[in-house]
């Protein structure tokens, strides 16, 4: 199950995130989104947990929890909408 996480301090990295969530179950990936221009995290990212029950328990336990004075958001990630079809001439067309 993929989880969306937000509200993390800028000094957190992927390793910190993975270690924190491993307290609640197996984590197959942990990735904070990084600003390309500054190299700093944007304070949100994604966690993947293969066990749905552990993931749901993690949401219950951590959503709204405080970390370094900030409340974090932990929820099930929503699927991204599929991009519109792009033709060879780079015009977006929907069929």
C-alpha positions as a Markdown table, in Angstrom:
| # | Residue | x | y | z |
|---|---|---|---|---|
| 1 | Unk | 0.0 | 0.0 | 0.0 |
| 2 | Unk | 1.4 | 3.4 | -0.9 |
| 3 | Unk | 1.1 | 6.2 | 1.6 |
| 4 | Unk | 1.3 | 9.9 | 1.1 |
| 5 | Unk | 3.1 | 11.7 | 3.9 |
| 6 | Unk | 3.4 | 15.5 | 4.4 |
| 7 | Unk | 4.5 | 18.1 | 7.0 |
| 8 | Unk | 8.0 | 16.7 | 7.6 |
| 9 | Unk | 10.9 | 19.1 | 8.5 |
| 10 | Unk | 13.3 | 20.0 | 5.8 |
| 11 | Unk | 16.2 | 18.2 | 7.6 |
| 12 | Unk | 14.5 | 14.8 | 7.2 |
| 13 | Unk | 15.9 | 12.5 | 4.5 |
| 14 | Unk | 14.8 | 9.2 | 3.0 |
| 15 | Unk | 16.7 | 7.2 | 5.6 |
| 16 | Unk | 15.1 | 9.0 | 8.5 |
| 17 | Unk | 11.7 | 8.5 | 7.0 |
| 18 | Unk | 12.2 | 4.8 | 6.4 |
| 19 | Unk | 13.5 | 4.2 | 9.9 |
| 20 | Unk | 10.5 | 6.1 | 11.4 |
| 21 | Unk | 8.0 | 4.1 | 9.5 |
| 22 | Unk | 9.7 | 0.7 | 10.0 |
| 23 | Unk | 8.7 | 1.0 | 13.6 |
| 24 | Unk | 5.2 | 0.2 | 12.4 |
| 25 | Unk | 6.0 | -2.5 | 9.8 |
| 26 | Unk | 7.9 | -3.5 | 6.7 |
| 27 | Unk | 8.7 | -0.6 | 4.4 |
| 28 | Unk | 9.7 | -1.4 | 0.8 |
| 29 | Unk | 10.5 | 2.2 | -0.2 |
| 30 | Unk | 10.6 | 5.7 | 1.3 |
| 31 | Unk | 11.1 | 8.8 | -0.8 |
| 32 | Unk | 10.8 | 12.4 | 0.1 |
| 33 | Unk | 10.2 | 14.8 | -2.8 |
| 34 | Unk | 13.2 | 17.1 | -3.4 |
| 35 | Unk | 13.2 | 20.6 | -4.9 |
| 36 | Unk | 15.5 | 20.4 | -8.0 |
| 37 | Unk | 16.7 | 24.0 | -7.6 |
| 38 | Unk | 17.6 | 24.0 | -3.9 |
| 39 | Unk | 18.2 | 20.3 | -3.3 |
| 40 | Unk | 16.1 | 20.5 | -0.1 |
| 41 | Unk | 13.1 | 18.3 | 0.6 |
| 42 | Unk | 9.6 | 19.8 | 0.0 |
| 43 | Unk | 8.3 | 18.2 | 3.2 |
| 44 | Unk | 6.2 | 15.5 | 1.6 |
| 45 | Unk | 6.8 | 12.2 | 0.0 |
| 46 | Unk | 5.7 | 8.6 | -0.3 |
| 47 | Unk | 6.1 | 5.3 | 1.7 |
| 48 | Unk | 5.3 | 1.9 | 0.4 |
| 49 | Unk | 4.3 | -0.9 | 2.8 |
| 50 | Unk | 3.4 | -4.3 | 1.4 |
| 51 | Unk | 1.2 | -5.3 | 4.3 |
| 52 | Unk | -2.1 | -3.3 | 4.1 |
| 53 | Unk | -3.0 | -4.0 | 7.7 |
| 54 | Unk | 0.3 | -2.5 | 8.9 |
| 55 | Unk | -0.1 | 0.5 | 6.6 |
| 56 | Unk | -3.6 | 1.2 | 7.9 |
| 57 | Unk | -2.4 | 0.9 | 11.5 |
| 58 | Unk | 0.5 | 3.3 | 10.6 |
| 59 | Unk | -2.0 | 5.9 | 9.3 |
| 60 | Unk | -4.0 | 5.6 | 12.5 |
| 61 | Unk | -0.9 | 6.0 | 14.6 |
| 62 | Unk | 1.0 | 8.7 | 12.8 |
| 63 | Unk | -1.6 | 10.9 | 11.1 |
| 64 | Unk | -1.7 | 14.2 | 13.1 |
| 65 | Unk | 1.4 | 13.3 | 15.1 |
| 66 | Unk | 3.9 | 16.0 | 16.0 |
| 67 | Unk | 7.5 | 15.9 | 14.7 |
| 68 | Unk | 9.8 | 18.8 | 15.6 |
| 69 | Unk | 6.8 | 21.1 | 16.3 |
| 70 | Unk | 5.0 | 20.2 | 13.0 |
| 71 | Unk | 1.9 | 18.0 | 12.6 |
| 72 | Unk | 2.3 | 15.4 | 9.9 |
| 73 | Unk | -0.2 | 14.0 | 7.5 |
| 74 | Unk | -0.3 | 10.3 | 6.7 |
| 75 | Unk | -2.9 | 9.0 | 4.4 |
| 76 | Unk | -3.4 | 6.5 | 1.6 |
| 77 | Unk | -1.9 | 7.9 | -1.7 |
| 78 | Unk | -4.3 | 8.5 | -4.5 |
| 79 | Unk | -3.6 | 7.3 | -8.0 |
| 80 | Unk | -2.3 | 9.9 | -10.4 |
| 81 | Unk | -4.6 | 10.7 | -13.3 |
| 82 | Unk | -3.2 | 9.4 | -16.6 |
| 83 | Unk | -1.7 | 12.1 | -18.8 |
| 84 | Unk | -3.5 | 13.2 | -22.0 |
| 85 | Unk | -2.4 | 11.6 | -25.2 |
| 86 | Unk | 0.5 | 13.5 | -26.8 |
| 87 | Unk | 0.8 | 13.4 | -30.6 |
| 88 | Unk | 4.0 | 13.7 | -32.4 |
| 89 | Unk | 3.5 | 17.4 | -33.0 |
| 90 | Unk | 3.3 | 17.9 | -29.1 |
| 91 | Unk | -0.4 | 19.0 | -29.1 |
| 92 | Unk | -2.4 | 17.4 | -26.4 |
| 93 | Unk | -5.5 | 15.6 | -27.7 |
| 94 | Unk | -8.0 | 13.5 | -26.0 |
| 95 | Unk | -9.7 | 10.7 | -27.9 |
